[in-house]
Amino acid sequence: MSSGDGKYTFANPAAEQTRLRRLAQACEEPTRAVLRSAGVSPGMRCLDMGCGPGEVMRLLGAEVEPGGKVTGMDLHASLPGDSLSELRTSSTVGFDFRQIDIELVPAVPGGPYDVVFSRLLLPHVEDPAGIVRKLYDSVAPGGILLLQEFDNTSWQVHPPFDGSDLPRRTLAATFSALGKDPQLAYRLPLLLRAAGATGPVDLRGNSWISSQGPEGAAELLGALEAFRSTALATKTVSEPELRRFERDLRRHYRTNPWSYQLSPTLVSVWTRKPLHYIPPSTDISAPLT
Ligand SMILES: C[S@@+](CC[C@H](N)C(=O)[O-])C[C@H]1O[C@@H](n2cnc3c(N)ncnc32)[C@H](O)[C@@H]1O
């Protein structure tokens, strides 16, 4: 992935793929649980929009085997050929990847899908409501749309220290400075309704201890590094503030080596498209011809 086109909020050094894989590992259990709760099952055709390195494609593949299909799509060629062949040799599921910019296509290609999944994509697009509509439109009748986003305002270090909220404050301010909603996660049910979802919407929040012990300082600094350049460019934090935070964090971990970090809350929202779906804009009073 490259950040040259400026479309991705986080800086995209090679380390970004590694960070995404580690993040995906942390999210694996809650994600697998919501796939099951939502009813993802053998034989289904799935799409993972903004699939990144393909970790959720692997999870989807395990749920839809045998007979299922999983297509990943991403702005970047984030799923190199060898990762795709690795997925293909690991199961009988048909895996595919397509490089697209979901903002530039009028509709999701290749649909309809029985499962449309997307995780941590929406904060990076200009019009999240429009993208949710495109995703919902690509769901087959009776199919599932499942979205996951982080609420970063719950990210914290325990015990706290003076200034320990700098990462979550800066991340929220950076999203706001870019015209994006830092609490987008909690708007997901409303975005589904606005996209035309008429069935029940399920909602689940998961957070976990993301690190416990001395390595936590490095982990938190790694997460901060991912959006450091964007935060500096939007002037939501300054170099001296970042240096002070880094110094205080290291000092904190020296005196409190068993500090722990509570992850941001992973908000999962899903709905099924009714089998006999009538888009809300359809005028059902018009005579049939
Ligand atoms: C934070 S990563 C999440 C990756 C993956 N969904 C996961 O949870 O591990 C966001 C992904 O969305 C992709 N993305 C951003 N804007 C996009 C767009 N307009 N169209 C398609 N993908 C996009 C990025 O390239 C990146 O891979």
Ligand as a Chemical Component Dictionary entry (heavy atoms), coordinates in Angstrom:
data_LIG
# 
_chem_comp.id                   LIG 
_chem_comp.type                 NON-POLYMER 
_chem_comp.pdbx_formal_charge   0 
_chem_comp.three_letter_code    LIG 
# 
loop_
_chem_comp_atom.comp_id 
_chem_comp_atom.atom_id 
_chem_comp_atom.alt_atom_id 
_chem_comp_atom.type_symbol 
_chem_comp_atom.charge 
_chem_comp_atom.model_Cartn_x 
_chem_comp_atom.model_Cartn_y 
_chem_comp_atom.model_Cartn_z 
_chem_comp_atom.pdbx_ordinal 
LIG C1  C1  C 0  -7.281  0.184  8.229  1  
LIG S1  S1  S 1  -7.168  -0.769 6.790  2  
LIG C2  C2  C 0  -8.200  -2.164 7.210  3  
LIG C3  C3  C 0  -7.826  -3.408 6.464  4  
LIG C4  C4  C 0  -8.698  -4.636 6.766  5  
LIG N1  N1  N 0  -10.101 -4.378 6.498  6  
LIG C5  C5  C 0  -8.545  -5.080 8.210  7  
LIG O1  O1  O 0  -9.451  -4.832 9.009  8  
LIG O2  O2  O -1 -7.498  -5.667 8.532  9  
LIG C6  C6  C 0  -8.208  0.091  5.612  10 
LIG C7  C7  C 0  -8.130  -0.505 4.215  11 
LIG O3  O3  O 0  -9.083  0.175  3.371  12 
LIG C8  C8  C 0  -8.476  0.388  2.103  13 
LIG N2  N2  N 0  -9.141  1.528  1.450  14 
LIG C9  C9  C 0  -9.076  2.836  1.806  15 
LIG N3  N3  N 0  -9.797  3.590  0.955  16 
LIG C10 C10 C 0  -10.324 2.738  0.036  17 
LIG C11 C11 C 0  -11.150 2.911  -1.115 18 
LIG N4  N4  N 0  -11.549 4.130  -1.491 19 
LIG N5  N5  N 0  -11.523 1.817  -1.844 20 
LIG C12 C12 C 0  -11.107 0.576  -1.466 21 
LIG N6  N6  N 0  -10.305 0.347  -0.382 22 
LIG C13 C13 C 0  -9.906  1.412  0.345  23 
LIG C14 C14 C 0  -7.019  0.663  2.444  24 
LIG O4  O4  O 0  -6.171  0.483  1.323  25 
LIG C15 C15 C 0  -6.762  -0.345 3.568  26 
LIG O5  O5  O 0  -6.319  -1.578 3.085  27 
# 
loop_
_chem_comp_bond.comp_id 
_chem_comp_bond.atom_id_1 
_chem_comp_bond.atom_id_2 
_chem_comp_bond.value_order 
_chem_comp_bond.pdbx_ordinal 
LIG C1  S1  SING 1  
LIG S1  C2  SING 2  
LIG S1  C6  SING 3  
LIG C2  C3  SING 4  
LIG C3  C4  SING 5  
LIG C4  N1  SING 6  
LIG C4  C5  SING 7  
LIG C5  O1  DOUB 8  
LIG C5  O2  SING 9  
LIG C6  C7  SING 10 
LIG C7  O3  SING 11 
LIG C7  C15 SING 12 
LIG O3  C8  SING 13 
LIG C8  N2  SING 14 
LIG C8  C14 SING 15 
LIG N2  C9  SING 16 
LIG N2  C13 SING 17 
LIG C9  N3  DOUB 18 
LIG N3  C10 SING 19 
LIG C10 C11 SING 20 
LIG C10 C13 DOUB 21 
LIG C11 N4  SING 22 
LIG C11 N5  DOUB 23 
LIG N5  C12 SING 24 
LIG C12 N6  DOUB 25 
LIG N6  C13 SING 26 
LIG C14 O4  SING 27 
LIG C14 C15 SING 28 
LIG C15 O5  SING 29 
# 
